[in-house]
Amino acid sequence: MANAGPRASLPGSVVVCECWARDGLQSMPALVPTARKIEMIDRITAAGFRKVEVTSFSNPKLLPQFADAVEVLRGIRRRPGVSHVVLMPNERGLDRLETCQQEGYGAEEIILMISASEGHNLLNFRMPHVDAMAEHARVMRRAHRLGIRIIGCAGTVYGCPVAGDVPYAEVAKVVRFYLDEGAQTIMLGDTTGVANPALVRERIGALQADFPRAELIAHFHDTRGTGIVNSLAALELGLRYVDASLGAIGGQPATGKAKYSAGFTGNACTEDLVAMLEEMGVRTGIDVGAMIEAGIRAEEVLGQKLRSNVIRAGPVIHGASSPDKEPGAAPVPGT
């Protein structure tokens, strides 16, 4: 690690939630075999990630990628101190998860999401705010009884692909609802990657002023290449939780609907974000080498090149080394 010097107001350590197996895979039209999902989740937890999105309980007819949600939960290796997170769209999904909880292979946390843009919520979930809040309140009461922690996610926090700019009051309304219903953390979703650092500082600063006790999660998409810089801007405001995905995959669910943002989505890239934070002296608890190996394996599983820079360049080298032993550093004949 480099001698980073002053770090603005960055926290000394952060929790990076790895989203490859849920928010990542939801955008992949090709179905990944259950055994490969389990393998990848086990690799991710072995690398030191303390929070992992593992699956979604969305309707399998709409998102067949997650038809094996129960099998994934049953098959993954559990490690002490790791929180397994699932997306929970409605009460029917919670019915299925409740059975898993009772049989001993459930989840520690669920994500519930309402888009701050009501137009986007109608497009994505076919519900106006009032109906979504009523159903989510019922889900949260049941989850509390089951001992499951709740991540209340406000989507389209920084802007909407349907309605354009989203008023702050609409974001605050969703955040206030989840806090009032007992959510332990609040995810701030940049659903289609429209944020920039100035807007991040403005919007999160306002939320911190209005909800000073709320534990906020930075969740940025890399649609326009700003996922990592926006994540850093959020962490500089004191956030301790940040989401990312191996290879920067993720985004709009592959439901067959028309693609917004021309279909070019994706989360902030885990490998690049974690390597940068470690270089800056921010502890993640993640083994960078094991993370890079997981990123390489993710490309093999999906059969395509993903968007990580670090798995190709390798981590920064601070001591003397032999050029022919470093990735990409060997002399190229004729140059």
Order of alpha helices (4+ residues) and beta strands (2+ residues): beta-alpha-beta-alpha-beta-alpha-beta-alpha-alpha-beta-alpha-beta-alpha-beta-alpha-beta-alpha-alpha-alpha
